[in-house]
Structure formats: structure tokens, C-alpha cells
Amino acid sequence: MNILFFLNPGEKGGSNKSTYMLAKKIAKNHSLNSVIITPKWNVFNEMARQDGMETFSIDYMYNGTHATAEHYRVIIKACLNKVYYWLAYRKLKKKFNWNETLIHSGMSILGIGSFLAKKTNAKHIMHLRENPFPWIYLSKKEISRMNKEVDTFISISADTTNNWIKAGLNPKKISTIYNGIEPNLITSKIEYSTEPKFGIMINGWLSKAKGTDIAIEAMSKLSSEIRDKVYVDFYGVGTSDKNTKEYEEMIKKFEIQDFVTLKGYTEDIPSLLKNYDIGLMNSAREAFGRTTVEYMFSGLAVIASNTGANTELIISEKFGLLYEYGNSTELVERICELVNDPKRIKVIGLNGKCRAYDNFTADKNAQSVFDLYENLMKRV
């Protein structure tokens, strides 16, 4: 069986990484022909070659539509997309037996997946790796189109599933399958700090949606005693240079640059995790929380906002601490709880690691998706 995995543009972000790992595991564990397809040749094509997977770069256009998009631009893009989709179809149509091929796409590339499925009669799976609001513009017509053109949806958390059902997707077509992480790629924490310094990591885009403002505000409220005991590193960049600069200025304004640092973007997070004790996740609404699970696999004690899928990953204080989203004072309290009780950091970290290994491995994810593929192919 062939599985055509269509990736989003770009090389950053967790969506493509998760899709690539799924494709790799599907090929290795279940002997399917995973095919990586990107709109422009990038690192994922190179990785696919190294891992022995078939890969193509086909210039289909990015189909994401946002609430701020001007109407005429959306119309022009839709017209141009049809040309690109047709060219993609011509390139791929003779390469596969379409009776034995599945198309696996994402929300941002619905168009190319739907077009190929319609032309070839192949089954179409869409991975819902984001919530439907507030940044994705979806009219009733778009939701109706998704229900019609997609055979089955994979949602990465129960919260995300519920949000898509509220948006109008057919609940009978949605399966909830948690993302998977390859634990062997993450360096586990071996020794835990007792004194004098505790490392706190915050990984992700620098933005209000990711709670960067809340985190910086919380650091400014730490007492001098706690400040002397911690170092806080943000990994990631803003949506623009101006945005990043605003957060640099915010740190200076609060005079916390002696223990808070913006480290910028790096691909080395899995190897850096061992240098920290606590991992923060401050987002307004995580669809899953790849970063949170990476914290857990490494053995960090997680503190997360009580929104989105965070409450599904951190199901009790045995596995991490939750705080009310937007409440920087409560976040400070959670940080102090752990810094003043180093043994608890270790206990939560080890419990979280066990939970991650039991529930969120790439192998477990691939098995669940493979089962879905098999059931889909059996449908008449």
C-alpha cells in the first residue's frame, strides 16, 4: 500500500516533524510505502532520501486561509491553486496504483489532497493538528466541503476533536489519535538539581498565543530569593524580528535579564532538555502539545496552563502542575512550589516520563494510524 504524505511549507514547527515521524514509522513498522511530498525541496526531502523513502517536490501552493485574509486574495489564490493541483496530478498519476494508495494531508493543504482524491478515487485522510479557531477562516461552505471531500479525519486530542465537532465536522468521521514522539531522539535527564540553580525551559514561538507575555510577567514577580535559584531560557523566535525585539525590550523593562534569556530558535532542543529541571507550557490552547511531551520524555517537571490538550497530558499533579491560563501570579506559585521542593521535581519528572512512554510514543501513534488505514481500505 502507498501512503502519500503531503507536508506543509516550511521546516520549522511541530506539524511537519510529527507527520514525517509518522511516515517513517509506518514504513518501518508496517512495511508500507510512505511517500513524502513537499511544495518545495527542503530538509524533509533530504531526510526521506536518507531513510530510504520515496520523495517528491511538487509546486502545489499553500492553501491556508486566515481570518485576516482579504477576500479578493483568497479568490485569486483559489484559482491559481487549481492550476498547480492539475500539474501535480499530471506528475503523480502514473507513478502509483491508485487502488492501493491513500492520501494523507493536513488542514493547510486540504486542496491538493481533495483534488487528487477526486481525480484518482483514492481515499483521503486529513490530520487535524490545529484547532479551527481563531486563526483559520472556515465558513459553513468550507466545513461542508471538508465533510464531503475527506473520508476520515485524525484529531490529535479529545479537545481538538470537540472543537472541530463544534465547528461542524461530522463526528462519525473523526478518530482521536494522540501524536507520537520518538523517545530515542531525546536525551533523558539523569541527575536532578538540588541546589543552587534550577533550569527552566520555555520552548515555542514567542507570541501571545504561546503565552510568552504571561511567562515574562511571571518571571518579573519572582522574589529575589527564587531568582537566585533559577535560570530561565526561552527557545524560539517571534513571528517577526519586530515581535522578537518587543520581548527583548519587555525583559529589559522588568530588569530580569540577569536570569532570563531569549536563546533564539534551535533544532537541538532534544539534546538540550537534560540541562533543565522544569518545562513550562503557557499556550492559550495547544491542540496536542508536542513540546510538553518532549519535556515529559526527558524527565522534566512540567508546569502548564489549564487549557486545550494540556489537561489531557497532565491528568493529575502526579504528572505535572497546572495553573489558570493568563494568571501569572498562579504560575509564580507553581514555580515556587517546585523550586522549594527539589525532590518533588524529580518525582514529577519521573512519573511524567513513565506516562509519556506508556501513551505518546511514535510506535504507538503509528500502530493506531495503521489500524485506521486498514479499516479505511476495507470500506466499499
C-alpha positions as CSV (number, residue, x, y, z in Angstrom):
1,M,0.0,0.0,0.0
2,N,1.2,3.5,-0.8
3,I,0.6,6.4,1.6
4,L,1.2,9.8,0.1
5,F,2.1,12.2,2.9
6,F,1.7,15.9,1.9
7,L,3.6,18.3,4.1
8,N,3.1,21.9,4.8
9,P,5.5,24.5,3.5
10,G,8.4,25.4,5.8
11,E,10.9,23.5,8.0
12,K,10.0,24.8,11.5
13,G,7.2,23.8,13.7
14,G,6.0,20.5,15.1
15,S,3.4,19.6,12.5
16,N,5.8,18.5,9.7
17,K,8.0,16.8,12.2
18,S,5.1,14.8,13.6
19,T,3.9,13.9,10.1
20,Y,7.4,12.9,9.0
21,M,8.0,10.7,12.0
22,L,4.6,9.0,11.4
23,A,5.5,8.3,7.8
24,K,8.9,6.9,8.8
25,K,7.3,4.6,11.4
26,I,4.5,3.5,9.1
27,A,7.2,2.4,6.5
28,K,9.5,0.7,9.1
29,N,7.0,-1.0,11.3
30,H,4.3,-1.9,8.8
31,S,6.1,-2.2,5.5
32,L,4.0,0.3,3.7
33,N,5.4,2.6,1.0
34,S,5.5,6.0,2.7
35,V,6.0,8.8,0.2
36,I,7.0,12.3,1.4
37,I,5.7,15.1,-0.8
38,T,6.5,18.8,-0.2
39,P,5.7,22.0,-2.2
40,K,9.4,22.9,-2.3
41,W,12.5,20.7,-1.8
42,N,13.6,21.0,1.8
43,V,15.2,19.2,4.8
44,F,12.3,16.6,4.9
45,N,13.0,15.5,1.3
46,E,16.7,15.1,2.2
47,M,15.7,13.1,5.3
48,A,13.4,10.9,3.3
49,R,16.2,10.0,0.9
50,Q,18.5,9.2,3.8
51,D,15.8,7.0,5.4
52,G,15.1,5.2,2.1
53,M,11.6,6.7,1.5
54,E,10.3,7.8,-1.9
55,T,10.0,11.6,-2.0
56,F,8.9,14.4,-4.4
57,S,8.8,18.1,-4.5
58,I,5.7,19.4,-6.4
59,D,4.9,23.0,-6.5
60,Y,1.4,23.0,-5.1
61,M,0.5,26.2,-3.4
62,Y,-0.1,26.8,0.3
63,N,-3.9,26.6,0.9
64,G,-4.1,28.1,4.4
65,T,-6.8,30.8,4.7
66,H,-6.8,33.1,7.7
67,A,-9.5,35.3,9.1
68,T,-7.4,38.4,8.2
69,A,-7.0,37.4,4.6
70,E,-8.6,39.9,2.1
71,H,-11.4,38.3,0.2
72,Y,-10.1,39.0,-3.3
73,R,-6.7,37.5,-2.4
74,V,-8.4,34.3,-1.3
75,I,-10.3,34.1,-4.6
76,I,-7.2,34.7,-6.7
77,K,-5.3,32.1,-4.7
78,A,-8.1,29.5,-5.1
79,C,-8.0,30.0,-8.9
80,L,-4.2,29.7,-9.1
81,N,-4.2,26.6,-6.9
82,K,-6.3,24.7,-9.4
83,V,-3.6,25.1,-12.0
84,Y,-1.0,23.9,-9.5
85,Y,-3.1,20.9,-8.5
86,W,-3.6,19.9,-12.1
87,L,0.1,20.0,-12.7
88,A,0.7,17.9,-9.5
89,Y,-1.8,15.4,-10.7
90,R,-0.1,15.0,-14.1
91,K,3.2,14.4,-12.3
92,L,1.9,11.8,-9.9
93,K,-0.9,10.0,-11.8
94,K,1.3,7.3,-13.5
95,K,3.6,6.7,-10.5
96,F,1.1,4.8,-8.3
97,N,-1.6,2.2,-8.4
98,W,-4.3,4.4,-7.0
99,N,-6.5,1.4,-5.9
100,E,-3.7,0.7,-3.4
101,T,-2.9,4.3,-2.4
102,L,-4.1,6.6,0.4
103,I,-3.7,10.3,0.5
104,H,-2.7,11.8,3.9
105,S,-3.0,15.6,4.1
106,G,-3.3,18.3,6.6
107,M,-5.7,21.3,7.2
108,S,-3.5,23.8,5.4
109,I,-3.2,21.6,2.3
110,L,-6.8,20.3,2.0
111,G,-6.9,21.5,-1.6
112,I,-4.2,19.3,-3.1
113,G,-5.4,16.2,-1.1
114,S,-9.0,16.7,-2.2
115,F,-8.1,17.3,-5.8
116,L,-6.0,14.2,-6.1
117,A,-8.6,12.0,-4.3
118,K,-11.3,13.2,-6.6
119,K,-9.2,12.5,-9.7
120,T,-7.9,9.1,-8.6
121,N,-10.7,7.8,-6.4
122,A,-8.1,7.3,-3.7
123,K,-9.2,7.5,0.0
124,H,-8.3,10.8,1.6
125,I,-7.3,11.2,5.3
126,M,-6.9,14.6,6.9
127,H,-4.8,15.1,10.0
128,L,-6.3,17.9,12.2
129,R,-3.2,19.2,14.0
130,E,-4.7,22.6,14.9
131,N,-7.9,23.9,16.4
132,P,-10.4,25.5,14.0
133,F,-10.2,28.9,15.7
134,P,-9.3,31.7,15.9
135,W,-6.7,31.9,13.0
136,I,-8.2,29.6,10.5
137,Y,-11.1,31.1,8.5
138,L,-13.8,28.4,8.0
139,S,-17.2,29.2,6.5
140,K,-20.0,26.8,6.6
141,K,-19.3,26.1,3.0
142,E,-15.7,25.1,3.8
143,I,-16.8,22.8,6.6
144,S,-19.3,21.2,4.3
145,R,-16.5,20.7,1.7
146,M,-14.3,19.0,4.3
147,N,-17.1,16.7,5.3
148,K,-17.7,15.8,1.6
149,E,-14.1,15.5,0.4
150,V,-12.4,13.8,3.3
151,D,-13.0,10.1,4.1
152,T,-11.8,10.3,7.6
153,F,-10.2,12.8,10.0
154,I,-7.5,12.2,12.6
155,S,-7.6,14.6,15.5
156,I,-4.6,14.8,17.9
157,S,-6.5,15.2,21.1
158,A,-10.0,15.0,22.6
159,D,-10.1,18.8,23.0
160,T,-9.3,19.3,19.3
161,T,-11.9,16.7,18.3
162,N,-14.6,18.5,20.3
163,N,-13.6,21.9,18.8
164,W,-13.9,20.5,15.3
165,I,-17.2,18.9,16.0
166,K,-18.5,22.3,17.3
167,A,-17.2,23.9,14.1
168,G,-19.4,21.4,12.1
169,L,-17.3,18.4,11.2
170,N,-19.1,15.1,11.1
171,P,-18.3,13.4,14.4
172,K,-18.6,9.9,12.8
173,K,-15.6,10.7,10.6
174,I,-13.2,11.8,13.3
175,S,-10.8,9.5,15.2
176,T,-8.8,10.8,18.1
177,I,-5.2,9.6,18.0
178,Y,-2.5,11.3,20.1
179,N,0.7,12.4,18.4
180,G,3.8,10.3,18.9
181,I,7.3,11.3,19.8
182,E,10.4,9.1,19.2
183,P,11.9,8.9,22.7
184,N,15.3,7.7,21.4
185,L,15.9,11.2,19.9
186,I,15.5,12.9,23.3
187,T,18.3,13.0,25.9
188,S,16.9,11.9,29.2
189,K,17.7,13.7,32.4
190,I,20.0,11.6,34.6
191,E,20.8,13.9,37.6
192,Y,18.4,16.4,39.2
193,S,19.5,19.7,40.7
194,T,19.2,20.1,44.5
195,E,21.0,23.4,44.7
196,P,21.9,26.1,43.9
197,K,20.4,26.5,40.4
198,F,17.3,25.1,38.7
199,G,16.9,25.4,34.9
200,I,13.6,26.4,33.5
201,M,13.0,25.9,29.7
202,I,10.2,27.5,27.6
203,N,10.2,26.2,24.0
204,G,8.0,27.6,21.2
205,W,7.1,30.6,19.2
206,L,7.4,33.9,21.0
207,S,3.8,35.2,20.9
208,K,0.8,36.0,23.0
209,A,-0.9,32.7,21.7
210,K,2.0,30.8,23.2
211,G,1.8,32.8,26.5
212,T,5.2,34.5,26.2
213,D,3.9,37.7,27.8
214,I,2.5,35.7,30.7
215,A,5.7,33.8,31.3
216,I,7.9,37.0,31.2
217,E,5.4,38.8,33.6
218,A,5.6,35.8,35.9
219,M,9.4,35.9,36.0
220,S,9.3,39.6,37.0
221,K,7.1,38.6,40.0
222,L,9.6,36.1,41.4
223,S,11.2,37.0,44.7
224,S,14.9,37.8,44.8
225,E,15.3,34.5,46.8
226,I,13.8,32.4,43.9
227,R,15.5,34.5,41.2
228,D,18.9,33.5,42.8
229,K,17.9,29.8,42.4
230,V,16.8,29.7,38.8
231,Y,17.9,30.4,35.2
232,V,15.1,30.8,32.6
233,D,15.7,30.2,28.9
234,F,13.2,30.8,26.1
235,Y,13.8,28.9,22.9
236,G,12.1,30.1,19.7
237,V,11.6,33.3,17.7
238,G,8.8,35.8,17.2
239,T,6.6,35.9,14.2
240,S,8.8,38.8,13.0
241,D,12.1,40.5,14.1
242,K,10.0,43.3,15.5
243,N,8.0,40.9,17.6
244,T,11.2,39.3,19.0
245,K,12.5,42.8,19.8
246,E,9.4,43.6,21.7
247,Y,10.0,40.7,24.0
248,E,13.7,41.6,24.5
249,E,12.5,45.1,25.5
250,M,9.9,43.6,27.9
251,I,12.7,41.6,29.7
252,K,14.8,44.8,30.0
253,K,11.8,46.8,31.2
254,F,11.3,44.3,34.0
255,E,15.0,44.1,34.7
256,I,15.2,40.4,34.7
257,Q,17.9,39.9,32.0
258,D,20.3,38.6,34.7
259,F,18.4,35.3,34.9
260,V,16.0,35.3,31.8
261,T,17.5,34.8,28.3
262,L,16.0,34.6,24.8
263,K,18.1,31.9,23.2
264,G,16.5,32.0,19.7
265,Y,15.5,29.1,17.5
266,T,17.4,25.8,17.5
267,E,16.9,22.3,16.3
268,D,18.9,21.0,19.2
269,I,16.1,21.0,21.8
270,P,16.0,17.2,22.3
271,S,19.7,17.3,23.3
272,L,19.3,20.4,25.5
273,L,16.4,19.2,27.6
274,K,18.7,17.4,30.0
275,N,20.2,20.8,31.1
276,Y,16.9,21.8,32.7
277,D,14.7,20.8,35.6
278,I,11.3,22.4,34.8
279,G,9.5,22.8,31.5
280,L,6.8,25.5,31.0
281,M,3.9,25.4,28.5
282,N,1.9,28.6,28.7
283,S,-0.2,28.4,25.5
284,A,-3.7,29.7,25.2
285,R,-4.8,26.4,23.6
286,E,-2.5,23.6,22.5
287,A,-4.0,21.1,20.0
288,F,-1.7,18.4,21.5
289,G,1.5,19.8,23.0
290,R,4.5,18.2,21.3
291,T,6.8,20.4,23.4
292,T,5.1,19.3,26.6
293,V,5.5,15.6,25.8
294,E,9.2,16.2,24.9
295,Y,9.6,17.7,28.4
296,M,8.0,14.6,29.8
297,F,10.1,12.2,27.9
298,S,13.3,13.9,29.1
299,G,12.1,13.8,32.7
300,L,11.4,17.5,33.3
301,A,8.7,18.5,35.7
302,V,6.0,20.2,33.6
303,I,4.0,23.3,34.6
304,A,1.3,24.0,32.0
305,S,-1.7,26.2,31.5
306,N,-5.1,24.6,32.2
307,T,-6.3,24.9,28.6
308,G,-6.6,22.7,25.5
309,A,-4.9,19.3,25.4
310,N,-2.6,20.3,28.4
311,T,-5.3,18.8,30.7
312,E,-5.2,15.5,28.8
313,L,-1.4,15.2,29.1
314,I,-1.2,16.4,32.7
315,I,-4.1,14.4,34.2
316,S,-3.1,14.9,37.8
317,E,-0.4,16.5,39.9
318,K,1.4,13.2,39.8
319,F,2.5,14.0,36.3
320,G,2.8,17.8,36.4
321,L,1.3,21.0,37.6
322,L,-1.5,23.1,36.0
323,Y,-2.2,26.8,36.5
324,E,-5.0,29.0,35.4
325,Y,-4.2,30.4,31.9
326,G,-3.4,34.0,32.0
327,N,-2.8,34.1,35.7
328,S,0.9,35.0,36.1
329,T,0.6,35.1,39.9
330,E,-0.5,31.5,40.0
331,L,2.3,30.5,37.6
332,V,4.7,32.1,40.1
333,E,3.2,30.0,42.8
334,R,3.7,26.8,40.8
335,I,7.3,27.6,40.1
336,C,8.0,28.3,43.8
337,E,6.3,25.0,44.8
338,L,8.8,23.1,42.8
339,V,12.0,25.2,43.4
340,N,11.3,25.0,47.1
341,D,10.8,21.2,46.9
342,P,13.6,19.7,44.7
343,K,12.5,16.1,45.5
344,R,9.1,16.8,44.0
345,I,10.7,18.0,40.7
346,K,12.4,14.5,40.4
347,V,9.2,12.6,41.4
348,I,7.0,14.5,38.9
349,G,9.7,14.3,36.2
350,L,10.0,10.5,36.5
351,N,6.2,10.0,36.7
352,G,5.8,12.2,33.6
353,K,8.4,10.2,31.8
354,C,6.6,6.9,32.5
355,R,3.3,8.4,31.3
356,A,4.9,9.6,28.1
357,Y,6.4,6.2,27.4
358,D,3.0,4.5,28.1
359,N,0.9,6.8,25.9
360,F,2.8,9.1,23.5
361,T,5.5,7.1,21.6
362,A,5.9,7.3,17.8
363,D,5.4,3.5,17.7
364,K,2.1,3.6,19.5
365,N,0.9,6.5,17.2
366,A,1.9,4.6,14.1
367,Q,0.1,1.5,15.2
368,S,-3.1,3.4,15.7
369,V,-2.9,5.2,12.4
370,F,-2.1,1.9,10.6
371,D,-5.2,0.3,12.1
372,L,-7.2,3.3,10.8
373,Y,-5.7,2.8,7.3
374,E,-6.6,-0.9,7.3
375,N,-10.2,-0.2,8.3
376,L,-10.5,2.6,5.7
377,M,-9.3,0.3,2.9
378,K,-11.8,-2.3,3.8
379,R,-14.7,0.1,3.2
380,V,-16.5,-0.4,-0.1
